[in-house]
Amino acid sequence: MKTELVTDRIGRIWMTLQDWGEAKWATVRGSVIGFFVGLLPGGGAVIGSLISYAVEKRISKHPEKFGEGAIEGVAGPEAANNSAATGSFIPLLTLGIPGNATIAMIFAALMIHGVTPGPLLITEKPEIFWGVVASMYIGNGVLLLLNLPLVGIWVQVLRVPYYILAPFVILLCIVGVYSTRTNVFDIWVMILFGVIGYIFRKLAFEPGPLLLAFVLGTISERSFRQSLLMSKGSPFIFFNRPVSAVLMIVLSVLILTQIILFLKRKSQNINQFRGGG
């Protein structure tokens, strides 16, 4: 059987009023999530999109529609993607801290041209600061001008059969992994995790949390060790400042909520099993 990602012809590219109604709150939530993810070190557009998709799927009344064309699953992640990309410029331009690899390249480019991002950038180089802000508006306008007329061409990429697309994807992955450290062992590690990912996909596991853990795990562990060294092993350092205390409380509430929901679902399943028996 031939597998296709897109099977229907594109009839329209403009959203209807019903589409706007279904997507508006997902867009708002995605924008907020993406903005705060973009502010975090190691955060980025991909992570913001994954978090937004997971949130929309969890709060949706019809999560089974996700993966089948639910507009909330498109609007939220795309809003988060754009918001995270622009939000990551804030720590760069105001503090001189690049939050991810893409911003680090921009940071290096500015340094090469003798511009030092940081708190004094607005006063010393206002033309550059406001030029970057203006470029974001211009870039979004150009993006609309390019994508709307050419959306039919972009979608044709999705019509490429898997037996043609998959070898190119695998080849690019192998080249990318090998070029990082020129180590063949890394290629075998990539293949191993590809098999694990395939098994997870067949078992209907969510890949998002694994990717988040892979990207943010090292950063979180290093920051955790540094904090404990500063406090001489006391965990109360995470509650000394209002911002960190609020974040820790919110994190604890989220973990507790997930545990309660898990136990509740488990109890309901046991009751249904007993009732059916």
C-alpha positions in Angstrom: 0.0 0.0 0.0 1.4 3.4 -0.9 1.9 5.8 2.0 1.2 9.5 1.6 1.2 12.3 4.1 -1.1 14.4 1.9 -3.9 12.7 0.0 -6.3 15.5 -0.9 -5.9 18.5 -3.1 -5.6 21.9 -1.5 -8.9 23.7 -1.9 -8.3 26.8 0.1 -5.5 28.5 2.1 -7.6 31.0 4.1 -9.0 30.1 7.5 -12.8 30.2 8.0 -14.5 31.8 11.0 -14.9 28.3 12.5 -11.2 27.7 12.1 -10.4 31.0 13.8 -12.8 30.2 16.6 -11.1 26.8 17.2 -7.6 28.1 16.9 -7.7 31.4 18.8 -7.0 30.1 22.3 -4.5 27.6 21.1 -2.7 30.4 19.4 -2.7 32.5 22.6 -1.5 29.6 24.7 1.2 28.7 22.2 2.4 32.3 22.0 2.8 32.5 25.8 4.5 29.1 26.1 6.9 29.8 23.2 7.8 33.2 24.6 8.8 31.9 28.0 10.5 28.9 26.5 12.5 31.2 24.3 13.7 33.1 27.4 15.2 29.9 29.0 18.7 28.8 28.3 18.6 25.9 25.9 15.1 26.7 24.9 14.1 27.1 21.3 11.4 27.0 18.7 11.4 23.2 18.5 11.0 22.8 22.3 8.3 25.4 22.4 6.4 23.7 19.7 6.6 20.3 21.4 5.4 21.7 24.7 2.5 23.6 23.1 1.4 20.5 21.2 1.5 18.4 24.4 -0.5 21.0 26.3 -3.1 21.3 23.5 -3.5 17.6 23.3 -3.9 17.2 27.0 -6.5 19.9 27.5 -8.4 19.1 24.3 -11.9 17.5 24.6 -11.1 15.4 21.6 -7.4 14.4 21.9 -8.0 11.5 19.4 -8.2 14.1 16.6 -4.6 15.1 17.1 -2.5 13.7 14.4 -5.6 13.6 12.1 -5.7 17.3 11.3 -6.9 19.0 14.5 -6.4 22.8 13.9 -5.4 23.3 17.6 -2.5 20.9 17.1 -1.2 23.2 14.2 -2.0 26.7 15.5 -0.6 26.2 19.0 2.8 24.8 18.0 3.2 27.2 15.1 2.5 30.2 17.4 4.9 28.8 20.0 7.5 28.3 17.2 7.4 32.0 16.2 7.1 33.3 19.7 10.1 31.2 21.0 12.3 32.3 18.0 11.7 36.0 18.8 11.6 35.6 22.6 15.1 34.1 22.5 16.4 37.5 21.3 15.5 39.1 24.6 18.3 37.6 26.8 20.7 38.1 23.9 20.0 41.8 23.4 19.4 42.8 27.0 21.9 40.6 28.9 24.3 39.4 26.2 23.4 35.7 26.9 22.7 33.4 23.9 20.1 30.9 24.9 20.5 28.4 22.1 22.8 27.4 19.1 21.0 29.7 16.6 21.2 32.7 18.9 24.8 31.9 19.7 25.6 32.2 15.9 24.0 35.6 15.9 25.9 36.6 19.0 29.2 35.6 17.3 28.3 37.5 14.2 27.7 40.7 16.2 30.9 40.2 18.1 32.8 39.9 14.8 31.4 43.2 13.7 32.5 44.9 16.9 29.0 44.9 18.5 28.8 43.6 22.1 25.2 42.6 23.0 24.2 43.5 26.6 22.6 46.1 28.8 24.4 49.0 27.0 23.4 47.9 23.5 20.3 50.0 23.5 22.1 53.2 24.4 25.4 52.6 22.6 24.0 51.1 19.4 20.3 52.0 19.2 20.3 51.6 15.4 21.3 48.0 15.7 18.8 47.2 18.5 15.8 48.8 16.8 17.0 47.4 13.5 16.7 43.9 14.8 13.2 44.6 16.2 12.1 46.1 12.8 13.6 43.2 10.9 11.3 40.8 12.8 8.2 42.7 11.6 9.6 42.9 8.1 10.5 39.2 8.1 7.0 38.2 9.1 5.6 40.2 6.3 8.0 38.7 3.8 7.1 35.3 5.2 3.4 35.8 4.4 4.2 37.1 1.0 6.3 34.0 0.2 4.2 31.3 1.9 0.7 32.2 0.9 1.2 32.2 -2.9 3.6 29.3 -2.8 1.9 27.0 -0.2 0.9 24.6 -3.0 4.5 24.1 -3.9 5.7 23.6 -0.3 3.0 21.0 0.3 4.2 19.0 -2.7 7.3 18.0 -0.6 4.9 16.1 1.6 3.8 14.0 -1.4 7.3 12.5 -1.8 7.0 8.8 -1.1 8.7 7.4 1.9 10.9 5.1 -0.1 12.5 8.2 -1.7 12.4 10.6 1.3 13.6 8.2 4.0 17.1 7.4 2.5 17.8 11.1 2.1 16.8 11.8 5.7 18.9 8.9 7.0 21.9 10.1 4.9 21.7 13.6 6.3 21.4 12.3 9.8 24.5 10.1 9.4 26.5 13.0 7.9 25.4 15.3 10.6 26.2 12.9 13.4 29.6 11.9 12.0 30.7 15.5 11.3 30.2 16.5 14.9 33.1 14.4 16.3 34.2 12.3 13.2 33.5 9.2 15.3 31.8 6.1 13.7 30.6 5.0 17.1 28.2 8.0 17.2 26.5 6.7 14.0 25.8 3.4 15.7 24.4 5.2 18.8 22.2 7.2 16.4 20.9 4.0 14.8 20.3 2.4 18.2 18.2 5.3 19.3 16.4 5.3 16.0 15.3 1.7 16.7 14.3 2.7 20.2 12.3 5.6 18.8 10.6 3.3 16.3 9.6 1.0 19.1 8.3 3.9 21.2 6.3 5.1 18.2 4.7 1.7 17.8 3.9 1.6 21.5 2.2 5.1 21.2 4.7 6.8 23.5 5.0 10.6 23.3 8.5 11.5 21.8 8.3 15.1 23.1 9.4 14.5 26.7 12.3 12.4 25.6 13.6 15.1 23.3 13.1 17.8 26.0 15.0 15.6 28.5 17.8 15.1 25.9 18.2 18.9 25.3 17.6 20.3 28.7 18.8 17.4 30.9 22.5 18.3 30.8 21.8 22.0 31.4 19.5 21.2 34.3 21.9 18.8 36.0 24.8 21.2 35.7 22.8 24.0 37.1 21.5 21.8 39.9 25.0 20.8 40.9 26.2 24.4 40.8 23.3 25.5 43.1 24.0 22.8 45.6 27.7 23.7 45.7 26.8 27.3 46.3 24.5 26.3 49.2 26.8 23.7 50.6 24.3 20.9 49.9 21.2 22.7 51.2 18.1 22.3 48.8 16.5 25.4 50.4 18.5 27.6 48.0 15.8 26.9 45.4 13.3 28.7 47.7 15.4 31.7 48.8 14.3 33.9 45.9 10.7 34.7 45.0 11.0 33.7 41.4 12.7 30.4 42.1 10.3 29.7 44.9 7.2 30.3 42.7 8.7 28.1 40.0 9.4 25.2 42.5 5.9 25.5 43.9 4.3 25.4 40.4 6.5 22.4 39.5 5.5 20.6 42.7 1.8 21.3 42.0 2.1 20.0 38.5 3.9 16.8 39.6 1.3 16.2 42.3 -1.5 16.8 39.9 -0.2 14.3 37.5 0.2 11.7 40.2 -3.4 12.3 41.4 -4.8 12.0 37.9 -2.8 8.8 37.3 -4.1 7.2 40.5 -7.6 8.4 39.6 -7.5 6.8 36.2 -6.1 3.7 37.6 -8.8 3.5 40.2 -11.5 4.0 37.5 -10.0 1.3 35.3 -10.0 -1.1 38.3 -13.6 -0.3 39.1 -14.6 -0.8 35.5 -12.8 -4.1 35.4 -14.6 -5.3 38.5 -17.9 -4.0 37.3 -17.4 -5.8 33.9 -16.4 -9.0 35.7 
